[in-house]
Amino acid sequence: MREIYHNDLDSVVNELVVMSDSIQIAVRDATRALLEADLQLAERVISGDTRVDAMHDQLEQRTFTILARQSPVAGELRTLVAVIQMVAALGRMGDLAAHIAKIARLRFPDHAIPEPLTENFRRMSRLAQDMVGNVGRILAERNLEEAKHLAEQDEEMDDLRSQQFRVILGSDWQHGVETAVDVALLGRYYERIADHAVSMGRRIIYVITGDLPEGENWPTT
Amino acid sequence: MREIYHNDLDSVVNELVVMSDSIQIAVRDATRALLEADLQLAERVISGDTRVDAMHDQLEQRTFTILARQSPVAGELRTLVAVIQMVAALGRMGDLAAHIAKIARLRFPDHAIPEPLTENFRRMSRLAQDMVGNVGRILAERNLEEAKHLAEQDEEMDDLRSQQFRVILGSDWQHGVETAVDVALLGRYYERIADHAVSMGRRIIYVITGDLPEGENWPTT
């Protein structure tokens, strides 16, 4: 019985790794659709979000079933509650990737992002992909150092967002109100993806140590 | 033992009602600070978010303790997992109210919102306050009808947001890029508060019926 239980527990953590890989790909494809004005790819990300939602439902239900049948305590209970919260965060990141793709679709055949900001968005996207793609594995490996590293990566994301504001609010901005609004909202979506990864990192720290990271507020999704 | 347990369960649900009342007040005050360019009130909302975070941590910890000690099943397990998720959503709504207040503070002594849009934001705020303020009580009363009604209110929120876009992207917009960007981000914050309330409504439907609302995706925070 206990062995089946531990297999179940490992299996939901493994599914979480698979889900985090899928979100990484969604962020990559949404960004490519955005920067290359690729309508087909945008549509693929948008329709793919249904699959992400299905993974979310299934994984949450499985975790709930383990909670109901096995009545776990201590570290195992912490892990299962963390999985439920992390699954919600990954689902939300998937929605945000779809939001990015929807702006790409809305502006097609134009490019939503003007040339002076494409490199900035490319960097935001790489950072977000890196954070999302790692977070499942960080839980599976109980890697405390890498869990803490996610908060450092988030600072870089904040810097990139500040740069965007300087560009769109600068006196030499030539691309109009609509593009500025697109940039502000898109920047917000990438920033939120990174925030969710940081929250997940804090959850992992709690799972490993039983304590919240010092001086940090409890993460909210 | 079972009686203490049921008292504990009622008590976390009551705390959730208290927390939802606090968020309602935060949204009300943040909006007043925004529309009246009231710096002191903006500061109060921003510093008050620490208290909301503390309520979040405490309530989550108490729910976790009940899970660990009482090994609930069925409807009670659904309730406790829903409480953990709803507490996260309320914490997030508190962050969003603080974001609104931060824009009020950033633009002080100017008004962030120009006159043609104040009534729109007033309506968004009233709607958000209504949804947030009700959602705790809807869980406490297991009120299926009102839980479903939250999704209808959300449609009105979406309409208000569409109106905002028509104004800021209209050819007669006179208030510049910065104000348009503020409006777009502020509108997003109110919309997200409403989205969280809808997610909480779906959680409540699940707690009451054991089923997800038909045709709906599982809510993600």
Interface residues (C-beta under 8 A of the other chain):
Chain A: T50 D53 H56 D57 E60 F64 L67 A68 S71 V73 A74 L77 R78 V81 I84 Q85 A88 A89 G91 R92 G94 D95 F165 I168 L169 W173 G176 V177 E178 A180 V181 A184 L185 R188 L212 N217 W218 T220 T221
Chain B: T50 D53 H56 D57 E60 F64 L67 A68 S71 V73 A74 L77 R78 V81 I84 Q85 A88 A89 G91 R92 G94 D95 I168 L169 W173 G176 V177 E178 A180 V181 A184 L185 R188 L212 N217 W218 T220 T221
